[in-house]
Amino acid sequence: MAAVLWALLGVMAGAFVAIQAPINAELARGLGSPLAAAAISFLAGAIVLGVVTFIVTRTQGTSITWREPQAWLFVAGGLLGTVYVTTSILLIPRIGAAALIAFLITGQLIAGMVIDRVGFLGVAVREISLGRLAGAGLLIVGAVMVRYL
């Protein structure tokens, strides 16, 4: 039962990605700046996460260990997220939501396979099998079909 709930949570998060892109693109149109829209999106998310983190740590009686992570980890995720959000804002009016999501998922799958293969940052190592390659190839073909056919 828990596996089904985790899968549904993943599907919901994926749907939120698809919904977020046109919202941010509309914000960019209204502001006249994709970069400003991306900045506001991150600011709003940071405020919400800051409040939730404060509530959760107080409720659970835990504290954040600021000195433990390596310094680059504090900025790497935000930098990658900046590229993702800004690129999504720029691409969605040009290629549409379905094509954008298809290409995003394709990039995520390819990167995920490489991450699994090398065990990046402690991720369990998983071989790139013929089945995984075939699945990635089908996804690439599907993404191209969604965009151009």
C-alpha positions as a printed NumPy array, in Angstrom:
array([[  0.   ,   0.   ,   0.   ],
       [  2.823,   2.414,   0.885],
       [  4.448,   1.775,  -2.521],
       [  1.246,   2.893,  -4.25 ],
       [  1.124,   6.072,  -2.171],
       [  4.762,   6.881,  -2.995],
       [  4.047,   6.313,  -6.698],
       [  0.987,   8.583,  -6.521],
       [  3.059,  11.239,  -4.76 ],
       [  5.571,  11.039,  -7.634],
       [  2.772,  11.393, -10.191],
       [  1.372,  14.384,  -8.301],
       [  4.808,  16.059,  -8.178],
       [  5.183,  15.483, -11.915],
       [  1.786,  17.079, -12.511],
       [  2.866,  20.059, -10.428],
       [  5.91 ,  20.487, -12.69 ],
       [  3.602,  20.609, -15.71 ],
       [  1.302,  23.116, -13.999],
       [  4.151,  25.271, -12.669],
       [  5.641,  25.947, -16.113],
       [  2.659,  27.817, -17.64 ],
       [  2.067,  29.672, -14.358],
       [  5.652,  30.925, -14.361],
       [  5.459,  31.734, -18.1  ],
       [  2.331,  33.819, -17.495],
       [  4.082,  35.587, -14.624],
       [  7.011,  36.293, -16.97 ],
       [  4.642,  37.744, -19.58 ],
       [  3.031,  39.963, -16.972],
       [  6.352,  41.13 , -15.56 ],
       [  8.055,  41.409, -18.93 ],
       [ 11.009,  39.345, -17.679],
       [ 11.539,  35.573, -17.511],
       [ 14.405,  36.078, -15.043],
       [ 12.224,  38.128, -12.685],
       [  9.528,  35.45 , -12.864],
       [ 12.056,  32.743, -12.014],
       [ 13.389,  34.831,  -9.118],
       [  9.882,  35.378,  -7.732],
       [  9.098,  31.673,  -8.106],
       [ 12.205,  30.775,  -6.098],
       [ 11.541,  33.492,  -3.521],
       [  7.976,  32.274,  -2.951],
       [  9.187,  28.68 ,  -2.665],
       [ 11.975,  29.665,  -0.28 ],
       [  9.555,  31.524,   1.985],
       [  7.095,  28.615,   2.08 ],
       [  9.865,  26.071,   2.704],
       [ 11.406,  28.275,   5.38 ],
       [  8.104,  28.497,   7.267],
       [  7.433,  24.751,   6.896],
       [ 10.99 ,  23.898,   8.001],
       [ 10.627,  26.135,  11.053],
       [  7.299,  24.519,  12.01 ],
       [  8.515,  20.95 ,  11.454],
       [ 11.797,  21.378,  13.347],
       [ 10.   ,  23.046,  16.275],
       [  7.242,  20.413,  16.314],
       [  9.71 ,  17.509,  16.175],
       [ 12.207,  19.133,  18.523],
       [ 15.021,  18.82 ,  15.984],
       [ 17.582,  21.284,  14.717],
       [ 19.406,  21.769,  11.447],
       [ 23.108,  20.818,  11.346],
       [ 24.458,  23.679,   9.236],
       [ 28.131,  22.689,   9.467],
       [ 27.757,  19.091,   8.293],
       [ 27.154,  19.407,   4.505],
       [ 29.957,  20.404,   2.152],
       [ 29.725,  24.092,   1.169],
       [ 28.992,  23.442,  -2.521],
       [ 25.84 ,  21.493,  -1.589],
       [ 24.269,  24.7  ,  -0.276],
       [ 24.242,  26.251,  -3.764],
       [ 24.324,  23.401,  -6.307],
       [ 20.659,  22.448,  -6.085],
       [ 19.547,  26.063,  -6.333],
       [ 21.768,  26.677,  -9.355],
       [ 20.401,  23.616, -11.141],
       [ 16.856,  24.595, -10.188],
       [ 17.459,  28.081, -11.589],
       [ 18.402,  26.623, -14.966],
       [ 15.374,  24.31 , -14.903],
       [ 12.82 ,  26.983, -13.962],
       [ 14.209,  29.673, -16.283],
       [ 14.487,  27.242, -19.211],
       [ 10.922,  26.064, -18.612],
       [  9.679,  29.664, -18.61 ],
       [ 11.495,  30.344, -21.884],
       [ 10.474,  27.124, -23.645],
       [  6.813,  26.659, -22.733],
       [  5.459,  29.473, -24.929],
       [  7.665,  28.255, -27.795],
       [  7.122,  24.481, -27.755],
       [  4.071,  23.951, -25.509],
       [  3.516,  22.164, -22.217],
       [  3.408,  18.588, -23.516],
       [  6.645,  18.871, -25.501],
       [  8.393,  20.653, -22.64 ],
       [  7.424,  17.938, -20.164],
       [  8.393,  15.193, -22.63 ],
       [ 11.865,  16.679, -23.069],
       [ 12.248,  17.335, -19.319],
       [ 11.374,  13.731, -18.506],
       [ 13.745,  12.483, -21.211],
       [ 16.586,  14.534, -19.72 ],
       [ 15.712,  13.345, -16.229],
       [ 15.71 ,   9.7  , -17.287],
       [ 19.04 ,   9.918, -19.107],
       [ 20.659,  11.768, -16.2  ],
       [ 19.077,   9.334, -13.741],
       [ 20.542,   6.364, -15.59 ],
       [ 24.014,   7.926, -15.488],
       [ 23.606,   8.79 , -11.787],
       [ 22.555,   5.188, -11.078],
       [ 25.435,   3.785, -13.114],
       [ 28.178,   5.772, -11.359],
       [ 26.568,   5.898,  -7.905],
       [ 26.723,   9.72 ,  -7.812],
       [ 26.693,  11.045,  -4.206],
       [ 25.987,   7.65 ,  -2.694],
       [ 23.052,   6.623,  -4.899],
       [ 22.853,   2.834,  -5.167],
       [ 24.691,   1.621,  -8.283],
       [ 22.461,   0.08 , -10.93 ],
       [ 23.687,  -1.185, -14.263],
       [ 22.432,   0.238, -17.553],
       [ 20.702,  -2.814, -18.952],
       [ 19.384,  -3.407, -22.445],
       [ 15.879,  -2.902, -21.079],
       [ 16.798,   0.464, -19.574],
       [ 18.436,   1.56 , -22.828],
       [ 15.378,   0.472, -24.793],
       [ 13.1  ,   2.362, -22.398],
       [ 15.215,   5.509, -22.712],
       [ 15.237,   5.17 , -26.499],
       [ 11.455,   4.835, -26.577],
       [ 11.138,   7.894, -24.362],
       [ 13.386,   9.904, -26.682],
       [ 11.33 ,   8.815, -29.695],
       [  8.143,   9.653, -27.793],
       [  9.403,  13.12 , -26.856],
       [ 10.302,  13.861, -30.476],
       [  6.883,  12.601, -31.605],
       [  5.084,  14.769, -29.022],
       [  6.959,  17.821, -30.296],
       [  7.05 ,  17.314, -34.051],
       [  4.144,  15.045, -35.043]])
